[in-house]
């Protein structure tokens, strides 16, 4: 018959040593977690952000004369613009390119579409992109000073 051997019962000294070793491991793990959490906190919160390309400083606002543009279905749009020039541009911003881009963008548009705020905002963004290209960064914004459809 086979007899099973029993492991000898651990002594009180062995229990104490095992408990101390477990406490040390837990303490080391907690310290490592705190260091990782501190590093992550620094990375996401305290680390200085890259500003990226700096926006030009605004200069003068150049108002342009109102123009009338033909829309679809025999309607028209009376639109007034003002150009926000950069500080570098000074007051030497000629509005002819802006008026030409405005006519090209708004001509033939549907009056019902222009009545929607989100649609007008999208067209304004397109106009700003065109003006940025045409004026080589000297015009940094455009304002609608008049916007009447009929």
N, C-alpha and C positions, 0 to 999 in steps of 0.2 A: 504494500500500500504506500502511496506517495503522501508525503507530509508537506504541507505548505509552510514555508518559513516566513516568519513575521519580521517586519522591519523593526529594529529596536526603537523604542519610544524616544523622541527627541528630548534632549535635556533642556532645562530652563535656559542654559547659556546659549544653546543653538537657536532657541526661539528669539532671544534678545538680539542676537547677531543678525538673524534674518529680518527682524523688524527694523533694525537700524539701517540695513542695506536697502530695504524697501522705501524707507523714509527719504534716504539720500537720493534714490532714483526719482521719487516723486518731486522732490525739491528741485533737482536738476531739470526735470521736464517742465515744471512751472516757470523756472527762470528762462529756459529756452523759449517757451510760449510768450512770455512777457517781452523778450527781446524781439521776437518776430512781430508781435503786435505793435511794439514801439516803432520798429522800422516801417511797418505798413502805414502807421499813422503819420509818420514823417513824410513818406512817399506821397500819400494822397492829400494830406492837409497842409503841411508846413513847407513842402518843397515849392520854391518860387516857380511860377508858371512862365512859360515862354510867351512873350507878348506878341510874337509874330510880326508881320509887317505893320509898321506904325501908320495909322491913318493921318492924312495931311491935316494941318490946322485949317479951320474954316476962315475964309476971308470975307469979302463983300458979297452981298446978294445983288445980282443984276436982274432987274425986272425987264421983261420983254413985252412988246405990244401984243394985245389979244389978236388971235387969228380965227378965221372960220374955216372949218374943214367939212367937206361933203362926206356924209355917212351913207349907209345902204338905205334903199327905199325912199329916196328924196328927203332925207333928214339931214340936219347939219349939227355941227358941234362948234360952239364958241369956246375957245380955250385960251387961258392966259398962263404964262409960265414965268418963273423967276429961277435963275440959276445960282446955285451956291458955289462960288469960286473958291479955290484954295487960296491960302495966304500968299503962296508963291506967285499965283496968277495976277494978283493985283486987280485992277479994274479993267484990264485990257481984254475982256472976254466978249467976243463978237457973237451975237445970238443967231446969226444966219444958219449955222449948222444945226443948232438946236431946233429952230423952226422947221427946217427941212426934214429932220429926223421925226419930228412930231407929226408933220403932214403925212410922211410915208407910213408911220406906224398906225395912225388913227383913221386914215382914209378908208372908206368902205366898211368900217366896223358897223355892227348892228347896234341900234340905239338901246335895245333891251339888255344887251350884254354890258354896255357902258353904264347902265343904271345899277349894276351889281358892284358893290364895293370891292370884293375880292378880285374881280376881273380888271377893274381900274388899277388896283394895286399891282397886279401882274404886268399890265401894260406900262405902268410907271417904272417898275424894275427893269423892263426891257429898254425903256427910253434912257434910264440912267446908265445902263451898260453901253448903249450906243454912244452916249455923250462922253462917257469916260474914255472910250476908244477915240472918238473924233477930236476931243480936246486934250488928249494925251495926259489925263489925270489932273488937268487944271480945273475941271468942273467936277465937284464931288457930290453934288446933289441937285435935285430939281423939285420945285414946288409948283403945284397947280394953284394959281391965284384966281382963276375963273374957270368954271366948267359948266356950260349950259348946253343941253341938247334940245332940239326941237324937230 
